[in-house]
Amino acid sequence: MISFILRRLAQFLVTLLVASFLLFAVTEFSPGNVASKILGPYAVQSQVDLLYDKLDLGAPLLERYGQWLGTLLGLSENRLGDPAIGLGLDDPRGVRYFGNLGYSLMLKEPVVDVLAQRIGHTVALAGWAIGFIVPISLVLGVMSGINAGRPLDRGISGVTVALTSLPEFVTAVVLLLLFSAVLGWLPGTSTLTQGDRWSGASQMVLPVSVLVIASASYVTRIVRASVADTLKRPFVRTARLKGLAPQRVILQHVLRNALIAPLTVILLQVNWILTGVVVVEAIFAYPGIGSLLLKAALFGDIYVVQALTLLALAVAVGTQFVGDVAYMLLDPKIRLR
Amino acid sequence: MAELGLSGPQGLALGRLPLLGAVLRSRAATLGFAIVAAWAVVAALAPWLAPYDPTIIDFAAAADPTPSAQHLLGTDSVGRDLLSRIIWGARTTYAVVPLSIGSAFLLGISAGMLAGYYGGWLDHLVSRLGDVMLAFPALVLYIILITAVGPSMLNIVIAVTLAYAPGVSRLARSQVLALRHQDYVKAAEARGEPPLYIMVMEILPNARGPLIVDLCLRAGYTVILIGTLGFLGLGLPPPTPDWGGMVVEGAPLLPVYWHMAVLPCLAITSVVIGCNLMADGLRETQA
């Protein structure tokens, strides 16, 4: 079992390494592009030459990736902050530390600081969303699954099928129309700075709701399918035929088996939420890392985009790893491989 | 040859049925197909169906953009006919979605079938690479591409292809593994058919069912993605009417003129619902 976890951990690290190389290769493939992103469109040739020299932009891609990784891990210096380049970039932590993600070209600050200011907001948003998604979808999915084919199931299934077809921004527009424009109960934006008019909590309601609606409907369907499937298995018939009380059959036999498969799906929802967070934060002007990613992409702030994408990758691959391990702990049948 | 047909896999009825027949066997799939096909007709006939040029500005109507006899669905905030813009917007969706889904499935099916058929190091390579790509959500992939080279239709197609091909490839691979020891595959091998013929002519037609369901689902996701990109201002440049872009233009006026944002929302949602109904219906006819 330890060897299983270690093997998965190694796989996790390799996947992350390859993914980070692809990320680096796409964003920094052409050195000329990197220079123009850093210096802007009106750079003088001497400035460009200096930058090429300082950052070794003429080196082969693989070598530059090695340097980039070294800087990130705190093994080599980030030379972009060199005063000779004259960008006015300065990092109070120095030029060499673990987790050095470079400088934001848009905000002229170290990326680590920019992240630190905003990440808490995004974690709160995603955390609240997951906190609602899991119980809601489990309850609705189980209710629907054990009543498969009955009116209750048809009602829940009909609604969830319709809701999974709604893009996040459509849900947002409908909710905004209803609760902000018509009823006036909730604010139309969630900048978290309008404390005098709207409380922090009221600003969270719509963004969290949009994420919950988009994701819970999908998870509910998975849970329903798994429960309905398990009910058809022979061991459930056996349990019923030997005279067990229906509640005991459901609780001890069906749910224990039916909820293992949706676990991975719930963990994979973290990935979905990552995408959803970008959209929701943009719609509500929420000051998290999703809206930052969009602004950075449109500005061409390569280092912020690299850092945020790297974070998203680590979360995505990390949840997969956690899911594999949890799956194995829960289901003794899959201890091989 | 007749027995070979009989020895085909069970539970894949679709594999032997013409696609339209399979669609018509389920009410949900028929309805879904009707919605998707109706929008396809609208997209194809846009120049003849649209009452106005979608970029022409009617200053008189801009003063009162609500629906009227001249503008059946009203106009947008600058006085462009909403009905015409929705009709022309269908073209954007129907150009980008088939192109990106088509290339995602071409790449995914090729990689998955080769990996499943030959196995060994090729299988390892394809699976590992797929794992890496699966870590990138489609939206994030597109954002990386924008940062590097800027927004364009080609980049949307590339992002969708790279994001969806690994999932398709996994499905195709599992289908090949399930089918490759069937008698008809062995018979073709015994006849000395080349591997390419066996994969394309023997295995692929029988693996069609689950792949088509997956295609419908992914088409729906892509419609959502295209709408989202338009909404976030990352899609195609502004004069092209696209539904997501229309929603974001209309959103600030939601308290006064709700139709500007809600009508394009309905258009997007109906196409997604159509795709999902087709996927659900076809899945049931296979079960």
Boltz contact constraints between the chains, C-beta under 6 A:
constraints:
  - contact:
      token1: [A, 15]
      token2: [B, 131]
      max_distance: 6.0
  - contact:
      token1: [A, 15]
      token2: [B, 132]
      max_distance: 6.0
  - contact:
      token1: [A, 18]
      token2: [B, 132]
      max_distance: 6.0
  - contact:
      token1: [A, 19]
      token2: [B, 132]
      max_distance: 6.0
  - contact:
      token1: [A, 19]
      token2: [B, 135]
      max_distance: 6.0
  - contact:
      token1: [A, 26]
      token2: [B, 144]
      max_distance: 6.0
  - contact:
      token1: [A, 26]
      token2: [B, 148]
      max_distance: 6.0
  - contact:
      token1: [A, 27]
      token2: [B, 147]
      max_distance: 6.0
  - contact:
      token1: [A, 27]
      token2: [B, 148]
      max_distance: 6.0
  - contact:
      token1: [A, 165]
      token2: [B, 272]
      max_distance: 6.0
  - contact:
      token1: [A, 165]
      token2: [B, 273]
      max_distance: 6.0
  - contact:
      token1: [A, 165]
      token2: [B, 276]
      max_distance: 6.0
  - contact:
      token1: [A, 166]
      token2: [B, 269]
      max_distance: 6.0
  - contact:
      token1: [A, 167]
      token2: [B, 224]
      max_distance: 6.0
  - contact:
      token1: [A, 167]
      token2: [B, 227]
      max_distance: 6.0
  - contact:
      token1: [A, 167]
      token2: [B, 228]
      max_distance: 6.0
  - contact:
      token1: [A, 169]
      token2: [B, 231]
      max_distance: 6.0
  - contact:
      token1: [A, 170]
      token2: [B, 265]
      max_distance: 6.0
  - contact:
      token1: [A, 170]
      token2: [B, 269]
      max_distance: 6.0
  - contact:
      token1: [A, 173]
      token2: [B, 261]
      max_distance: 6.0
  - contact:
      token1: [A, 173]
      token2: [B, 265]
      max_distance: 6.0
  - contact:
      token1: [A, 176]
      token2: [B, 254]
      max_distance: 6.0
  - contact:
      token1: [A, 177]
      token2: [B, 254]
      max_distance: 6.0
  - contact:
      token1: [A, 177]
      token2: [B, 258]
      max_distance: 6.0
  - contact:
      token1: [A, 181]
      token2: [B, 254]
      max_distance: 6.0
  - contact:
      token1: [A, 181]
      token2: [B, 255]
      max_distance: 6.0
  - contact:
      token1: [A, 271]
      token2: [B, 137]
      max_distance: 6.0
  - contact:
      token1: [A, 275]
      token2: [B, 137]
      max_distance: 6.0
  - contact:
      token1: [A, 275]
      token2: [B, 139]
      max_distance: 6.0
  - contact:
      token1: [A, 279]
      token2: [B, 228]
      max_distance: 6.0
  - contact:
      token1: [A, 282]
      token2: [B, 232]
      max_distance: 6.0
  - contact:
      token1: [A, 297]
      token2: [B, 143]
      max_distance: 6.0
  - contact:
      token1: [A, 297]
      token2: [B, 146]
      max_distance: 6.0
  - contact:
      token1: [A, 297]
      token2: [B, 147]
      max_distance: 6.0
  - contact:
      token1: [A, 300]
      token2: [B, 147]
      max_distance: 6.0
  - contact:
      token1: [A, 302]
      token2: [B, 147]
      max_distance: 6.0
  - contact:
      token1: [A, 305]
      token2: [B, 147]
      max_distance: 6.0
  - contact:
      token1: [A, 309]
      token2: [B, 140]
      max_distance: 6.0
  - contact:
      token1: [A, 309]
      token2: [B, 144]
      max_distance: 6.0
  - contact:
      token1: [A, 312]
      token2: [B, 140]
      max_distance: 6.0
  - contact:
      token1: [A, 313]
      token2: [B, 135]
      max_distance: 6.0
  - contact:
      token1: [A, 316]
      token2: [B, 135]
      max_distance: 6.0
  - contact:
      token1: [A, 317]
      token2: [B, 135]
      max_distance: 6.0
